[in-house]
């Protein structure tokens, strides 16, 4: 799986790519958190055999009030 991501700024949270064979149990393949610079970056991740589902989750940083 190849994709690009852009994570810039002091309020950037985290991003996670996970895989599953059945949709009930998920394993992390890739994750990043925090400022990664003001540029598009490339990621290439290999999933194991039998994995049929992917999910990509982004969680913003909580802002302090």
CHARMM internal coordinates of N, CA and C (Angstrom, degrees):
IC EDIT
DIST 1 N 1 CA 1.4400
DIST 1 CA 1 C 1.5235
ANGL 1 N 1 CA 1 C 106.53
DIST 1 C 2 N 1.3075
ANGL 1 CA 1 C 2 N 116.39
DIHE 1 N 1 CA 1 C 2 N 123.36
DIST 2 N 2 CA 1.4622
ANGL 1 C 2 N 2 CA 121.20
DIHE 1 CA 1 C 2 N 2 CA 177.70
DIST 2 CA 2 C 1.5222
ANGL 2 N 2 CA 2 C 108.27
DIHE 1 C 2 N 2 CA 2 C -119.50
DIST 2 C 3 N 1.3291
ANGL 2 CA 2 C 3 N 116.25
DIHE 2 N 2 CA 2 C 3 N 136.15
DIST 3 N 3 CA 1.4551
ANGL 2 C 3 N 3 CA 120.98
DIHE 2 CA 2 C 3 N 3 CA 179.27
DIST 3 CA 3 C 1.5134
ANGL 3 N 3 CA 3 C 109.62
DIHE 2 C 3 N 3 CA 3 C -154.51
DIST 3 C 4 N 1.3222
ANGL 3 CA 3 C 4 N 115.74
DIHE 3 N 3 CA 3 C 4 N 165.88
DIST 4 N 4 CA 1.4509
ANGL 3 C 4 N 4 CA 121.87
DIHE 3 CA 3 C 4 N 4 CA 176.43
DIST 4 CA 4 C 1.5254
ANGL 4 N 4 CA 4 C 109.28
DIHE 3 C 4 N 4 CA 4 C -113.96
DIST 4 C 5 N 1.3175
ANGL 4 CA 4 C 5 N 115.64
DIHE 4 N 4 CA 4 C 5 N 151.13
DIST 5 N 5 CA 1.4640
ANGL 4 C 5 N 5 CA 120.24
DIHE 4 CA 4 C 5 N 5 CA 178.55
DIST 5 CA 5 C 1.5203
ANGL 5 N 5 CA 5 C 109.55
DIHE 4 C 5 N 5 CA 5 C -144.46
DIST 5 C 6 N 1.3308
ANGL 5 CA 5 C 6 N 114.98
DIHE 5 N 5 CA 5 C 6 N 156.22
DIST 6 N 6 CA 1.4657
ANGL 5 C 6 N 6 CA 122.41
DIHE 5 CA 5 C 6 N 6 CA -179.22
DIST 6 CA 6 C 1.5179
ANGL 6 N 6 CA 6 C 106.84
DIHE 5 C 6 N 6 CA 6 C -136.97
DIST 6 C 7 N 1.3055
ANGL 6 CA 6 C 7 N 116.66
DIHE 6 N 6 CA 6 C 7 N 115.47
DIST 7 N 7 CA 1.4705
ANGL 6 C 7 N 7 CA 121.15
DIHE 6 CA 6 C 7 N 7 CA -178.28
DIST 7 CA 7 C 1.5311
ANGL 7 N 7 CA 7 C 107.64
DIHE 6 C 7 N 7 CA 7 C -131.73
DIST 7 C 8 N 1.3262
ANGL 7 CA 7 C 8 N 115.96
DIHE 7 N 7 CA 7 C 8 N 99.57
DIST 8 N 8 CA 1.4545
ANGL 7 C 8 N 8 CA 120.89
DIHE 7 CA 7 C 8 N 8 CA -174.38
DIST 8 CA 8 C 1.5154
ANGL 8 N 8 CA 8 C 110.76
DIHE 7 C 8 N 8 CA 8 C -133.65
DIST 8 C 9 N 1.3221
ANGL 8 CA 8 C 9 N 116.35
DIHE 8 N 8 CA 8 C 9 N 137.50
DIST 9 N 9 CA 1.4566
ANGL 8 C 9 N 9 CA 122.06
DIHE 8 CA 8 C 9 N 9 CA 173.68
DIST 9 CA 9 C 1.5130
ANGL 9 N 9 CA 9 C 112.97
DIHE 8 C 9 N 9 CA 9 C 118.44
DIST 9 C 10 N 1.3075
ANGL 9 CA 9 C 10 N 114.95
DIHE 9 N 9 CA 9 C 10 N 160.61
DIST 10 N 10 CA 1.4635
ANGL 9 C 10 N 10 CA 120.68
DIHE 9 CA 9 C 10 N 10 CA -176.18
DIST 10 CA 10 C 1.5271
ANGL 10 N 10 CA 10 C 113.03
DIHE 9 C 10 N 10 CA 10 C -74.03
DIST 10 C 11 N 1.3282
ANGL 10 CA 10 C 11 N 117.78
DIHE 10 N 10 CA 10 C 11 N -15.54
DIST 11 N 11 CA 1.4675
ANGL 10 C 11 N 11 CA 119.91
DIHE 10 CA 10 C 11 N 11 CA -179.08
DIST 11 CA 11 C 1.5272
ANGL 11 N 11 CA 11 C 112.50
DIHE 10 C 11 N 11 CA 11 C -103.27
DIST 11 C 12 N 1.3319
ANGL 11 CA 11 C 12 N 117.55
DIHE 11 N 11 CA 11 C 12 N 9.91
DIST 12 N 12 CA 1.4689
ANGL 11 C 12 N 12 CA 120.99
DIHE 11 CA 11 C 12 N 12 CA 177.84
DIST 12 CA 12 C 1.5254
ANGL 12 N 12 CA 12 C 108.79
DIHE 11 C 12 N 12 CA 12 C -66.14
DIST 12 C 13 N 1.2957
ANGL 12 CA 12 C 13 N 115.32
DIHE 12 N 12 CA 12 C 13 N 137.20
DIST 13 N 13 CA 1.4603
ANGL 12 C 13 N 13 CA 120.97
DIHE 12 CA 12 C 13 N 13 CA 178.63
DIST 13 CA 13 C 1.5133
ANGL 13 N 13 CA 13 C 111.28
DIHE 12 C 13 N 13 CA 13 C -97.24
DIST 13 C 14 N 1.3345
ANGL 13 CA 13 C 14 N 116.53
DIHE 13 N 13 CA 13 C 14 N -115.66
DIST 14 N 14 CA 1.4600
ANGL 13 C 14 N 14 CA 120.49
DIHE 13 CA 13 C 14 N 14 CA -177.27
DIST 14 CA 14 C 1.5261
ANGL 14 N 14 CA 14 C 110.72
DIHE 13 C 14 N 14 CA 14 C -138.95
DIST 14 C 15 N 1.3285
ANGL 14 CA 14 C 15 N 114.80
DIHE 14 N 14 CA 14 C 15 N 159.27
DIST 15 N 15 CA 1.4645
ANGL 14 C 15 N 15 CA 122.61
DIHE 14 CA 14 C 15 N 15 CA 176.52
DIST 15 CA 15 C 1.5225
ANGL 15 N 15 CA 15 C 107.44
DIHE 14 C 15 N 15 CA 15 C -133.53
DIST 15 C 16 N 1.3312
ANGL 15 CA 15 C 16 N 115.72
DIHE 15 N 15 CA 15 C 16 N 139.25
DIST 16 N 16 CA 1.4677
ANGL 15 C 16 N 16 CA 121.01
DIHE 15 CA 15 C 16 N 16 CA -177.98
DIST 16 CA 16 C 1.5242
ANGL 16 N 16 CA 16 C 109.12
DIHE 15 C 16 N 16 CA 16 C -136.80
DIST 16 C 17 N 1.3205
ANGL 16 CA 16 C 17 N 116.45
DIHE 16 N 16 CA 16 C 17 N 135.70
DIST 17 N 17 CA 1.4566
ANGL 16 C 17 N 17 CA 122.88
DIHE 16 CA 16 C 17 N 17 CA 171.75
DIST 17 CA 17 C 1.5264
ANGL 17 N 17 CA 17 C 107.09
DIHE 16 C 17 N 17 CA 17 C -111.49
DIST 17 C 18 N 1.3338
ANGL 17 CA 17 C 18 N 115.89
DIHE 17 N 17 CA 17 C 18 N 124.37
DIST 18 N 18 CA 1.4594
ANGL 17 C 18 N 18 CA 121.39
DIHE 17 CA 17 C 18 N 18 CA -177.58
DIST 18 CA 18 C 1.5242
ANGL 18 N 18 CA 18 C 110.66
DIHE 17 C 18 N 18 CA 18 C -124.91
DIST 18 C 19 N 1.3252
ANGL 18 CA 18 C 19 N 115.89
DIHE 18 N 18 CA 18 C 19 N 159.23
DIST 19 N 19 CA 1.4555
ANGL 18 C 19 N 19 CA 121.68
DIHE 18 CA 18 C 19 N 19 CA 178.46
DIST 19 CA 19 C 1.5259
ANGL 19 N 19 CA 19 C 110.49
DIHE 18 C 19 N 19 CA 19 C -131.40
DIST 19 C 20 N 1.3365
ANGL 19 CA 19 C 20 N 114.64
DIHE 19 N 19 CA 19 C 20 N 155.54
DIST 20 N 20 CA 1.4622
ANGL 19 C 20 N 20 CA 120.37
DIHE 19 CA 19 C 20 N 20 CA -179.92
DIST 20 CA 20 C 1.5282
ANGL 20 N 20 CA 20 C 109.53
DIHE 19 C 20 N 20 CA 20 C -152.67
DIST 20 C 21 N 1.3039
ANGL 20 CA 20 C 21 N 115.65
DIHE 20 N 20 CA 20 C 21 N 150.75
DIST 21 N 21 CA 1.4601
ANGL 20 C 21 N 21 CA 121.14
DIHE 20 CA 20 C 21 N 21 CA 174.74
DIST 21 CA 21 C 1.5243
ANGL 21 N 21 CA 21 C 111.23
DIHE 20 C 21 N 21 CA 21 C -91.84
DIST 21 C 22 N 1.3500
ANGL 21 CA 21 C 22 N 116.66
DIHE 21 N 21 CA 21 C 22 N -27.04
DIST 22 N 22 CA 1.4651
ANGL 21 C 22 N 22 CA 119.86
DIHE 21 CA 21 C 22 N 22 CA -173.27
DIST 22 CA 22 C 1.5219
ANGL 22 N 22 CA 22 C 114.85
DIHE 21 C 22 N 22 CA 22 C -129.75
DIST 22 C 23 N 1.3212
ANGL 22 CA 22 C 23 N 118.19
DIHE 22 N 22 CA 22 C 23 N -3.93
DIST 23 N 23 CA 1.4609
ANGL 22 C 23 N 23 CA 121.18
DIHE 22 CA 22 C 23 N 23 CA 179.13
DIST 23 CA 23 C 1.5224
ANGL 23 N 23 CA 23 C 114.76
DIHE 22 C 23 N 23 CA 23 C 83.73
DIST 23 C 24 N 1.3203
ANGL 23 CA 23 C 24 N 117.75
DIHE 23 N 23 CA 23 C 24 N -0.52
DIST 24 N 24 CA 1.4671
ANGL 23 C 24 N 24 CA 119.93
DIHE 23 CA 23 C 24 N 24 CA 178.79
DIST 24 CA 24 C 1.5219
ANGL 24 N 24 CA 24 C 112.34
DIHE 23 C 24 N 24 CA 24 C -108.28
DIST 24 C 25 N 1.3077
ANGL 24 CA 24 C 25 N 117.26
DIHE 24 N 24 CA 24 C 25 N -30.04
DIST 25 N 25 CA 1.4536
ANGL 24 C 25 N 25 CA 123.00
DIHE 24 CA 24 C 25 N 25 CA 179.98
DIST 25 CA 25 C 1.5232
ANGL 25 N 25 CA 25 C 108.44
DIHE 24 C 25 N 25 CA 25 C -118.99
DIST 25 C 26 N 1.3347
ANGL 25 CA 25 C 26 N 117.56
DIHE 25 N 25 CA 25 C 26 N 124.18
DIST 26 N 26 CA 1.4555
ANGL 25 C 26 N 26 CA 122.05
DIHE 25 CA 25 C 26 N 26 CA -175.51
DIST 26 CA 26 C 1.5188
ANGL 26 N 26 CA 26 C 111.00
DIHE 25 C 26 N 26 CA 26 C -117.49
DIST 26 C 27 N 1.3316
ANGL 26 CA 26 C 27 N 116.43
DIHE 26 N 26 CA 26 C 27 N 142.08
DIST 27 N 27 CA 1.4629
ANGL 26 C 27 N 27 CA 122.68
DIHE 26 CA 26 C 27 N 27 CA 177.59
DIST 27 CA 27 C 1.5262
ANGL 27 N 27 CA 27 C 108.95
DIHE 26 C 27 N 27 CA 27 C -123.08
DIST 27 C 28 N 1.3106
ANGL 27 CA 27 C 28 N 116.40
DIHE 27 N 27 CA 27 C 28 N 136.32
DIST 28 N 28 CA 1.4602
ANGL 27 C 28 N 28 CA 121.13
DIHE 27 CA 27 C 28 N 28 CA -179.96
DIST 28 CA 28 C 1.5287
ANGL 28 N 28 CA 28 C 110.55
DIHE 27 C 28 N 28 CA 28 C -74.71
DIST 28 C 29 N 1.3301
ANGL 28 CA 28 C 29 N 115.79
DIHE 28 N 28 CA 28 C 29 N 130.67
DIST 29 N 29 CA 1.4603
ANGL 28 C 29 N 29 CA 122.05
DIHE 28 CA 28 C 29 N 29 CA 174.93
DIST 29 CA 29 C 1.5245
ANGL 29 N 29 CA 29 C 111.64
DIHE 28 C 29 N 29 CA 29 C -100.71
DIST 29 C 30 N 1.3315
ANGL 29 CA 29 C 30 N 115.79
DIHE 29 N 29 CA 29 C 30 N -32.42
DIST 30 N 30 CA 1.4599
ANGL 29 C 30 N 30 CA 121.27
DIHE 29 CA 29 C 30 N 30 CA -173.14
DIST 30 CA 30 C 1.5212
ANGL 30 N 30 CA 30 C 108.48
DIHE 29 C 30 N 30 CA 30 C -158.54
DIST 30 C 31 N 1.3249
ANGL 30 CA 30 C 31 N 116.94
DIHE 30 N 30 CA 30 C 31 N 144.60
DIST 31 N 31 CA 1.4611
ANGL 30 C 31 N 31 CA 120.43
DIHE 30 CA 30 C 31 N 31 CA 173.63
DIST 31 CA 31 C 1.5209
ANGL 31 N 31 CA 31 C 110.17
DIHE 30 C 31 N 31 CA 31 C -155.33
DIST 31 C 32 N 1.3064
ANGL 31 CA 31 C 32 N 115.12
DIHE 31 N 31 CA 31 C 32 N 151.19
DIST 32 N 32 CA 1.4644
ANGL 31 C 32 N 32 CA 123.55
DIHE 31 CA 31 C 32 N 32 CA 175.20
DIST 32 CA 32 C 1.5172
ANGL 32 N 32 CA 32 C 107.32
DIHE 31 C 32 N 32 CA 32 C -143.33
DIST 32 C 33 N 1.3193
ANGL 32 CA 32 C 33 N 115.96
DIHE 32 N 32 CA 32 C 33 N 152.05
DIST 33 N 33 CA 1.4610
ANGL 32 C 33 N 33 CA 119.47
DIHE 32 CA 32 C 33 N 33 CA 174.77
DIST 33 CA 33 C 1.5189
ANGL 33 N 33 CA 33 C 109.24
DIHE 32 C 33 N 33 CA 33 C -146.53
DIST 33 C 34 N 1.3221
ANGL 33 CA 33 C 34 N 114.28
DIHE 33 N 33 CA 33 C 34 N 152.22
DIST 34 N 34 CA 1.4567
ANGL 33 C 34 N 34 CA 120.54
DIHE 33 CA 33 C 34 N 34 CA 178.37
DIST 34 CA 34 C 1.5232
ANGL 34 N 34 CA 34 C 113.41
DIHE 33 C 34 N 34 CA 34 C 78.69
DIST 34 C 35 N 1.3115
ANGL 34 CA 34 C 35 N 113.97
DIHE 34 N 34 CA 34 C 35 N -179.54
DIST 35 N 35 CA 1.4606
ANGL 34 C 35 N 35 CA 122.97
DIHE 34 CA 34 C 35 N 35 CA -177.68
DIST 35 CA 35 C 1.5300
ANGL 35 N 35 CA 35 C 110.31
DIHE 34 C 35 N 35 CA 35 C -65.06
DIST 35 C 36 N 1.3228
ANGL 35 CA 35 C 36 N 116.91
DIHE 35 N 35 CA 35 C 36 N 121.79
DIST 36 N 36 CA 1.4662
ANGL 35 C 36 N 36 CA 122.46
DIHE 35 CA 35 C 36 N 36 CA 178.20
DIST 36 CA 36 C 1.5228
ANGL 36 N 36 CA 36 C 111.67
DIHE 35 C 36 N 36 CA 36 C -107.80
DIST 36 C 37 N 1.3305
ANGL 36 CA 36 C 37 N 117.24
DIHE 36 N 36 CA 36 C 37 N 9.22
DIST 37 N 37 CA 1.4616
ANGL 36 C 37 N 37 CA 121.67
DIHE 36 CA 36 C 37 N 37 CA -179.93
DIST 37 CA 37 C 1.5189
ANGL 37 N 37 CA 37 C 111.52
DIHE 36 C 37 N 37 CA 37 C 99.28
DIST 37 C 38 N 1.3210
ANGL 37 CA 37 C 38 N 115.67
DIHE 37 N 37 CA 37 C 38 N 159.46
DIST 38 N 38 CA 1.4619
ANGL 37 C 38 N 38 CA 121.98
DIHE 37 CA 37 C 38 N 38 CA -176.99
DIST 38 CA 38 C 1.5280
ANGL 38 N 38 CA 38 C 110.08
DIHE 37 C 38 N 38 CA 38 C -87.75
DIST 38 C 39 N 1.3295
ANGL 38 CA 38 C 39 N 115.70
DIHE 38 N 38 CA 38 C 39 N 68.32
DIST 39 N 39 CA 1.4587
ANGL 38 C 39 N 39 CA 121.77
DIHE 38 CA 38 C 39 N 39 CA -179.63
DIST 39 CA 39 C 1.5211
ANGL 39 N 39 CA 39 C 109.86
DIHE 38 C 39 N 39 CA 39 C -158.29
DIST 39 C 40 N 1.3188
ANGL 39 CA 39 C 40 N 115.72
DIHE 39 N 39 CA 39 C 40 N 156.96
DIST 40 N 40 CA 1.4556
ANGL 39 C 40 N 40 CA 120.72
DIHE 39 CA 39 C 40 N 40 CA 173.48
DIST 40 CA 40 C 1.5161
ANGL 40 N 40 CA 40 C 107.99
DIHE 39 C 40 N 40 CA 40 C -82.05
DIST 40 C 41 N 1.3161
ANGL 40 CA 40 C 41 N 116.49
DIHE 40 N 40 CA 40 C 41 N 131.74
DIST 41 N 41 CA 1.4618
ANGL 40 C 41 N 41 CA 122.76
DIHE 40 CA 40 C 41 N 41 CA -179.88
DIST 41 CA 41 C 1.5231
ANGL 41 N 41 CA 41 C 110.00
DIHE 40 C 41 N 41 CA 41 C -115.97
DIST 41 C 42 N 1.3052
ANGL 41 CA 41 C 42 N 116.55
DIHE 41 N 41 CA 41 C 42 N 153.66
DIST 42 N 42 CA 1.4594
ANGL 41 C 42 N 42 CA 123.15
DIHE 41 CA 41 C 42 N 42 CA -178.42
DIST 42 CA 42 C 1.5281
ANGL 42 N 42 CA 42 C 108.86
DIHE 41 C 42 N 42 CA 42 C -106.58
DIST 42 C 43 N 1.3272
ANGL 42 CA 42 C 43 N 116.21
DIHE 42 N 42 CA 42 C 43 N 137.95
DIST 43 N 43 CA 1.4692
ANGL 42 C 43 N 43 CA 121.53
DIHE 42 CA 42 C 43 N 43 CA 173.80
DIST 43 CA 43 C 1.5212
ANGL 43 N 43 CA 43 C 108.55
DIHE 42 C 43 N 43 CA 43 C -129.09
DIST 43 C 44 N 1.3121
ANGL 43 CA 43 C 44 N 116.03
DIHE 43 N 43 CA 43 C 44 N 140.30
DIST 44 N 44 CA 1.4539
ANGL 43 C 44 N 44 CA 122.48
DIHE 43 CA 43 C 44 N 44 CA 173.99
DIST 44 CA 44 C 1.5151
ANGL 44 N 44 CA 44 C 107.12
DIHE 43 C 44 N 44 CA 44 C -128.16
DIST 44 C 45 N 1.3234
ANGL 44 CA 44 C 45 N 116.20
DIHE 44 N 44 CA 44 C 45 N 124.33
DIST 45 N 45 CA 1.4653
ANGL 44 C 45 N 45 CA 122.74
DIHE 44 CA 44 C 45 N 45 CA -174.36
DIST 45 CA 45 C 1.5196
ANGL 45 N 45 CA 45 C 108.57
DIHE 44 C 45 N 45 CA 45 C -128.57
DIST 45 C 46 N 1.3155
ANGL 45 CA 45 C 46 N 117.00
DIHE 45 N 45 CA 45 C 46 N 139.96
DIST 46 N 46 CA 1.4625
ANGL 45 C 46 N 46 CA 122.06
DIHE 45 CA 45 C 46 N 46 CA 179.12
DIST 46 CA 46 C 1.5201
ANGL 46 N 46 CA 46 C 109.71
DIHE 45 C 46 N 46 CA 46 C -107.83
DIST 46 C 47 N 1.3149
ANGL 46 CA 46 C 47 N 116.57
DIHE 46 N 46 CA 46 C 47 N 125.66
DIST 47 N 47 CA 1.4684
ANGL 46 C 47 N 47 CA 121.87
DIHE 46 CA 46 C 47 N 47 CA 177.02
DIST 47 CA 47 C 1.5267
ANGL 47 N 47 CA 47 C 108.29
DIHE 46 C 47 N 47 CA 47 C -97.94
DIST 47 C 48 N 1.3131
ANGL 47 CA 47 C 48 N 116.18
DIHE 47 N 47 CA 47 C 48 N 146.60
DIST 48 N 48 CA 1.4571
ANGL 47 C 48 N 48 CA 120.45
DIHE 47 CA 47 C 48 N 48 CA 179.37
DIST 48 CA 48 C 1.5236
ANGL 48 N 48 CA 48 C 111.84
DIHE 47 C 48 N 48 CA 48 C -73.37
DIST 48 C 49 N 1.3248
ANGL 48 CA 48 C 49 N 115.68
DIHE 48 N 48 CA 48 C 49 N 164.41
DIST 49 N 49 CA 1.4598
ANGL 48 C 49 N 49 CA 121.10
DIHE 48 CA 48 C 49 N 49 CA 177.81
DIST 49 CA 49 C 1.5206
ANGL 49 N 49 CA 49 C 111.09
DIHE 48 C 49 N 49 CA 49 C -62.78
DIST 49 C 50 N 1.3127
ANGL 49 CA 49 C 50 N 115.98
DIHE 49 N 49 CA 49 C 50 N 148.60
DIST 50 N 50 CA 1.4580
ANGL 49 C 50 N 50 CA 121.06
DIHE 49 CA 49 C 50 N 50 CA 179.15
DIST 50 CA 50 C 1.5131
ANGL 50 N 50 CA 50 C 114.51
DIHE 49 C 50 N 50 CA 50 C 85.89
DIST 50 C 51 N 1.3274
ANGL 50 CA 50 C 51 N 117.29
DIHE 50 N 50 CA 50 C 51 N -7.42
DIST 51 N 51 CA 1.4611
ANGL 50 C 51 N 51 CA 120.84
DIHE 50 CA 50 C 51 N 51 CA 178.65
DIST 51 CA 51 C 1.5258
ANGL 51 N 51 CA 51 C 108.30
DIHE 50 C 51 N 51 CA 51 C -85.25
DIST 51 C 52 N 1.3120
ANGL 51 CA 51 C 52 N 116.90
DIHE 51 N 51 CA 51 C 52 N 118.19
DIST 52 N 52 CA 1.4693
ANGL 51 C 52 N 52 CA 120.38
DIHE 51 CA 51 C 52 N 52 CA -174.26
DIST 52 CA 52 C 1.5146
ANGL 52 N 52 CA 52 C 113.84
DIHE 51 C 52 N 52 CA 52 C -112.55
DIST 52 C 53 N 1.3275
ANGL 52 CA 52 C 53 N 117.81
DIHE 52 N 52 CA 52 C 53 N -6.98
DIST 53 N 53 CA 1.4691
ANGL 52 C 53 N 53 CA 120.49
DIHE 52 CA 52 C 53 N 53 CA -177.09
DIST 53 CA 53 C 1.5202
ANGL 53 N 53 CA 53 C 110.10
DIHE 52 C 53 N 53 CA 53 C -128.13
DIST 53 C 54 N 1.3336
ANGL 53 CA 53 C 54 N 114.80
DIHE 53 N 53 CA 53 C 54 N 145.16
DIST 54 N 54 CA 1.4546
ANGL 53 C 54 N 54 CA 122.35
DIHE 53 CA 53 C 54 N 54 CA 173.81
DIST 54 CA 54 C 1.5147
ANGL 54 N 54 CA 54 C 108.64
DIHE 53 C 54 N 54 CA 54 C -127.55
DIST 54 C 55 N 1.3255
ANGL 54 CA 54 C 55 N 116.00
DIHE 54 N 54 CA 54 C 55 N 148.44
DIST 55 N 55 CA 1.4655
ANGL 54 C 55 N 55 CA 119.14
DIHE 54 CA 54 C 55 N 55 CA 169.02
DIST 55 CA 55 C 1.5258
ANGL 55 N 55 CA 55 C 108.33
DIHE 54 C 55 N 55 CA 55 C -142.69
DIST 55 C 56 N 1.3114
ANGL 55 CA 55 C 56 N 114.40
DIHE 55 N 55 CA 55 C 56 N 139.40
DIST 56 N 56 CA 1.4536
ANGL 55 C 56 N 56 CA 123.28
DIHE 55 CA 55 C 56 N 56 CA -179.06
DIST 56 CA 56 C 1.5205
ANGL 56 N 56 CA 56 C 106.62
DIHE 55 C 56 N 56 CA 56 C -116.64
DIST 56 C 57 N 1.3144
ANGL 56 CA 56 C 57 N 116.63
DIHE 56 N 56 CA 56 C 57 N 121.29
DIST 57 N 57 CA 1.4535
ANGL 56 C 57 N 57 CA 121.43
DIHE 56 CA 56 C 57 N 57 CA -176.28
DIST 57 CA 57 C 1.5222
ANGL 57 N 57 CA 57 C 110.38
DIHE 56 C 57 N 57 CA 57 C -122.79
DIST 57 C 58 N 1.3179
ANGL 57 CA 57 C 58 N 116.25
DIHE 57 N 57 CA 57 C 58 N 132.17
DIST 58 N 58 CA 1.4625
ANGL 57 C 58 N 58 CA 122.42
DIHE 57 CA 57 C 58 N 58 CA 174.40
DIST 58 CA 58 C 1.5185
ANGL 58 N 58 CA 58 C 108.43
DIHE 57 C 58 N 58 CA 58 C -115.63
DIST 58 C 59 N 1.3126
ANGL 58 CA 58 C 59 N 115.47
DIHE 58 N 58 CA 58 C 59 N 132.00
DIST 59 N 59 CA 1.4649
ANGL 58 C 59 N 59 CA 120.86
DIHE 58 CA 58 C 59 N 59 CA 179.34
DIST 59 CA 59 C 1.5277
ANGL 59 N 59 CA 59 C 107.87
DIHE 58 C 59 N 59 CA 59 C -123.03
DIST 59 C 60 N 1.3388
ANGL 59 CA 59 C 60 N 117.49
DIHE 59 N 59 CA 59 C 60 N 116.87
DIST 60 N 60 CA 1.4675
ANGL 59 C 60 N 60 CA 119.50
DIHE 59 CA 59 C 60 N 60 CA -179.71
DIST 60 CA 60 C 1.5199
ANGL 60 N 60 CA 60 C 110.94
DIHE 59 C 60 N 60 CA 60 C -71.65
DIST 60 C 61 N 1.3190
ANGL 60 CA 60 C 61 N 114.58
DIHE 60 N 60 CA 60 C 61 N 155.65
DIST 61 N 61 CA 1.4544
ANGL 60 C 61 N 61 CA 120.75
DIHE 60 CA 60 C 61 N 61 CA 173.93
DIST 61 CA 61 C 1.5116
ANGL 61 N 61 CA 61 C 109.24
DIHE 60 C 61 N 61 CA 61 C -69.39
DIST 61 C 62 N 1.3026
ANGL 61 CA 61 C 62 N 117.64
DIHE 61 N 61 CA 61 C 62 N 141.30
DIST 62 N 62 CA 1.4658
ANGL 61 C 62 N 62 CA 121.79
DIHE 61 CA 61 C 62 N 62 CA 174.89
DIST 62 CA 62 C 1.5219
ANGL 62 N 62 CA 62 C 107.92
DIHE 61 C 62 N 62 CA 62 C -73.67
DIST 62 C 63 N 1.3147
ANGL 62 CA 62 C 63 N 116.61
DIHE 62 N 62 CA 62 C 63 N 126.88
DIST 63 N 63 CA 1.4698
ANGL 62 C 63 N 63 CA 120.03
DIHE 62 CA 62 C 63 N 63 CA 176.63
DIST 63 CA 63 C 1.5060
ANGL 63 N 63 CA 63 C 109.73
DIHE 62 C 63 N 63 CA 63 C -83.06
DIST 63 C 64 N 1.3330
ANGL 63 CA 63 C 64 N 115.49
DIHE 63 N 63 CA 63 C 64 N 137.21
DIST 64 N 64 CA 1.4535
ANGL 63 C 64 N 64 CA 120.08
DIHE 63 CA 63 C 64 N 64 CA 176.25
DIST 64 CA 64 C 1.5170
ANGL 64 N 64 CA 64 C 108.64
DIHE 63 C 64 N 64 CA 64 C -81.40
DIST 64 C 65 N 1.3053
ANGL 64 CA 64 C 65 N 116.70
DIHE 64 N 64 CA 64 C 65 N 132.30
DIST 65 N 65 CA 1.4602
ANGL 64 C 65 N 65 CA 121.91
DIHE 64 CA 64 C 65 N 65 CA -179.38
DIST 65 CA 65 C 1.4991
ANGL 65 N 65 CA 65 C 110.34
DIHE 64 C 65 N 65 CA 65 C -92.34
END
COOR INIT
IC SEED 1 N 1 CA 1 C
IC BUILD
